[in-house]
Each structure stands twice: as structure tokens, then as C-alpha cells.
Amino acid sequence: MLGRLCSKIACARDAVATLTYDYGDQMAAVGPLGRVGDPHAHDLCAIHVERLSVPRGWLVVRHETLRA
């Protein structure tokens, strides 16, 4: 297996982004797929990145890569 799979249960799609949480600041950050797997982060496929929801009052920070 070359890539990593989405962290969502029963999802077999390739991960394209990494999600991390900062509970103290009530923030979720979504960025490009990390170079290595991190046990404190969640790798997500494109569908689950789009469907991401967080608790009310939380901030979602999305790192968008530039497309040529």
C-alpha cells in the first residue's frame, strides 16, 4: 500500500488531508496530508473533508493549496 486510508470507519478511500484538533482553543485544522501518520491526527479522504462538522462555537481552519 503506497498511501494512507481515510480514518473514518468503513471508509476505504485514500486520504488526501490531515485533521487535527486544538481542544483548548476550540479549533479544528485541516491541511494537506501529513508526511507520516500521527496518532493524534486524523487522515481524511476528500469526501470526509467536505462533510467535516465541528461542535457549535468551534473554528475550522482550512489550509488550501494553490493549484496551477
MARBA-3410 file (N, C-alpha, C, O; in Angstrom, 1 decimal):
68
0.8,-1.2,0.0,0.0,0.0,0.0,0.9,1.2,0.0,1.7,1.4,0.9 ~ 0.7,2.1,-1.0,1.5,3.3,-1.1,1.0,4.4,-0.2,1.8,5.1,0.4 ~ -0.3,4.7,-0.2,-0.9,5.8,0.5,-1.5,5.4,1.8,-1.5,4.2,2.2 ~ -2.1,6.3,2.5,-2.8,6.0,3.7,-4.3,6.1,3.4,-4.8,6.9,2.5 ~ -5.1,5.4,4.2,-6.5,5.4,4.0,-7.2,6.4,4.9,-6.6,6.8,5.9
-8.4,6.8,4.6,-9.2,7.7,5.4,-9.4,7.0,6.8,-9.6,5.8,6.9 ~ -9.4,7.8,7.9,-9.5,7.4,9.2,-11.0,7.0,9.6,-11.2,6.4,10.6 ~ -11.9,7.4,8.8,-13.3,7.2,9.1,-13.6,5.7,9.0,-13.1,5.0,8.1 ~ -14.4,5.2,10.0,-14.7,3.8,10.0,-15.4,3.4,8.7,-16.3,4.1,8.3 ~ -15.0,2.2,8.1,-15.6,1.6,6.9,-15.4,2.4,5.7,-16.0,2.2,4.6
-14.5,3.4,5.7,-14.1,4.2,4.5,-12.8,3.6,4.0,-11.8,3.5,4.7 ~ -12.8,3.2,2.7,-11.6,2.6,2.1,-11.0,3.5,1.1,-10.1,3.1,0.3 ~ -11.4,4.8,1.1,-10.8,5.8,0.1,-9.4,6.3,0.6,-9.1,6.2,1.8 ~ -8.6,6.7,-0.3,-7.3,7.2,0.0,-7.4,8.6,0.7,-8.3,9.4,0.4 ~ -6.6,8.8,1.7,-6.6,10.0,2.5,-5.9,11.1,1.6,-5.0,10.9,0.9
-6.5,12.3,1.7,-5.9,13.5,1.0,-5.6,14.7,1.9,-5.0,15.6,1.5 ~ -6.1,14.6,3.2,-5.9,15.7,4.1,-5.7,15.1,5.5,-6.1,14.0,5.8 ~ -5.1,16.0,6.4,-4.9,15.6,7.8,-5.7,16.6,8.7,-5.6,17.8,8.5 ~ -6.4,16.1,9.6,-7.2,16.9,10.5,-6.6,16.8,11.9,-6.3,15.7,12.4 ~ -6.5,18.0,12.6,-6.0,18.0,13.9,-6.9,18.9,14.7,-7.6,19.8,14.2
-7.0,18.6,16.0,-7.9,19.4,16.9,-7.0,20.1,18.0,-6.0,19.6,18.4 ~ -7.5,21.3,18.3,-6.9,22.0,19.5,-8.1,22.3,20.4,-8.8,23.3,20.3 ~ -8.2,21.4,21.4,-9.4,21.5,22.3,-9.4,22.7,23.1,-10.5,23.3,23.4 ~ -8.2,23.2,23.5,-8.2,24.4,24.4,-8.7,25.6,23.7,-9.3,26.5,24.3 ~ -8.4,25.7,22.4,-8.8,26.9,21.6,-10.1,26.6,20.8,-10.5,27.5,20.0
-10.7,25.4,21.0,-11.9,25.0,20.3,-11.7,25.3,18.8,-12.5,26.0,18.1 ~ -10.7,24.6,18.2,-10.3,24.8,16.8,-10.0,23.5,16.2,-9.4,22.6,16.8 ~ -10.4,23.3,14.9,-10.0,22.1,14.1,-9.2,22.7,12.9,-9.7,23.6,12.3 ~ -8.1,22.0,12.6,-7.3,22.5,11.4,-7.2,21.3,10.4,-6.9,20.2,10.8 ~ -7.5,21.7,9.2,-7.4,20.7,8.1,-6.4,21.2,7.1,-6.4,22.3,6.6
-5.4,20.3,6.8,-4.3,20.7,5.9,-4.0,19.6,5.0,-4.6,18.5,5.0 ~ -3.0,19.8,4.2,-2.5,18.7,3.3,-2.2,17.4,4.1,-1.8,17.5,5.3 ~ -2.2,16.3,3.5,-1.9,15.1,4.1,-0.5,15.1,4.7,0.5,15.5,4.0 ~ -0.3,14.8,6.0,1.0,14.9,6.6,1.9,13.9,6.0,1.5,12.9,5.4 ~ 3.2,14.1,6.1,4.2,13.2,5.5,4.2,11.8,6.2,4.4,10.8,5.5
3.9,11.8,7.5,3.8,10.5,8.2,2.6,10.5,9.0,2.0,11.5,9.4 ~ 2.1,9.3,9.3,0.9,9.2,10.1,1.2,9.6,11.6,2.3,9.3,12.1 ~ 0.2,10.3,12.2,0.4,10.8,13.5,-0.8,10.3,14.3,-1.9,10.4,13.9 ~ -0.5,9.6,15.5,-1.6,9.0,16.2,-2.5,10.1,16.8,-3.6,9.7,17.3 ~ -2.2,11.3,16.8,-3.0,12.4,17.4,-3.7,13.2,16.3,-4.4,14.2,16.6
-3.6,12.7,15.0,-4.3,13.4,13.9,-5.1,12.4,13.2,-5.0,11.1,13.4 ~ -6.0,12.9,12.3,-6.9,12.0,11.6,-6.7,12.3,10.1,-6.9,13.4,9.6 ~ -6.4,11.3,9.3,-6.3,11.4,7.9,-7.7,11.2,7.3,-8.4,10.3,7.6 ~ -8.1,12.1,6.3,-9.4,12.0,5.7,-9.3,12.0,4.2,-8.4,12.6,3.6 ~ -10.3,11.4,3.6,-10.5,11.4,2.2,-11.2,12.7,1.8,-11.7,13.5,2.7
-11.3,13.0,0.5,-11.9,14.3,0.0,-13.3,14.4,0.5,-13.8,15.5,0.8 ~ -14.1,13.3,0.4,-15.5,13.4,0.8,-15.6,13.7,2.3,-16.5,14.5,2.6 ~ -14.9,13.1,3.1,-15.0,13.4,4.6,-14.4,14.8,4.9,-14.9,15.4,5.9 ~ -13.5,15.3,4.2,-13.1,16.7,4.4,-14.2,17.6,4.1,-14.4,18.6,4.9 ~ -14.9,17.4,3.0,-16.1,18.3,2.7,-17.2,18.1,3.7,-17.9,19.1,3.9
-17.4,17.0,4.3,-18.5,16.7,5.2,-18.1,17.1,6.7,-19.0,16.9,7.6 ~ -16.9,17.6,6.9,-16.5,17.8,8.2,-17.4,18.8,9.0,-17.8,19.8,8.5 ~ -17.7,18.4,10.2,-18.5,19.3,11.1,-17.8,19.3,12.4,-17.2,18.3,12.9 ~ -17.9,20.4,13.1,-17.3,20.5,14.4,-18.4,21.1,15.4,-19.4,21.5,15.0 ~ -18.1,21.0,16.7,-19.1,21.5,17.7,-19.4,23.0,17.5,-18.6,23.7,17.0
-20.6,23.4,17.8,-21.0,24.8,17.7,-20.0,25.6,18.5,-19.7,25.3,19.6 ~ -19.6,26.7,17.9,-18.7,27.6,18.5,-17.2,27.4,18.2,-16.4,28.2,18.5 ~ -16.9,26.2,17.6,-15.6,25.9,17.2,-15.2,26.6,15.8,-16.1,26.9,15.0 ~ -14.0,26.8,15.6,-13.4,27.4,14.4,-12.8,26.3,13.6,-12.1,25.5,14.1 ~ -13.0,26.3,12.3,-12.4,25.4,11.4,-11.4,26.2,10.5,-11.8,27.2,9.8
-10.1,25.8,10.6,-9.1,26.5,9.8,-8.7,25.5,8.7,-8.3,24.3,8.9 ~ -8.8,25.9,7.4,-8.5,25.1,6.3,-7.3,25.6,5.5,-7.3,26.8,5.1 ~ -6.3,24.8,5.4,-5.2,25.2,4.6,-5.4,24.8,3.2,-5.4,23.6,2.9 ~ -5.6,25.7,2.3,-5.8,25.4,0.9,-4.5,25.5,0.1,-3.8,26.5,0.2 ~ -4.2,24.5,-0.7,-3.0,24.6,-1.5,-3.3,25.3,-2.8,-4.5,25.2,-3.3
-2.4,25.9,-3.4,-2.5,26.6,-4.6,-2.5,25.6,-5.8,-1.7,24.7,-5.8 ~ -3.4,25.8,-6.7,-3.5,25.0,-7.9,-3.0,25.7,-9.1,-3.3,26.9,-9.3 ~ -2.1,25.0,-9.9,-1.5,25.6,-11.1,-2.4,25.5,-12.2,-2.1,25.9,-13.3
END
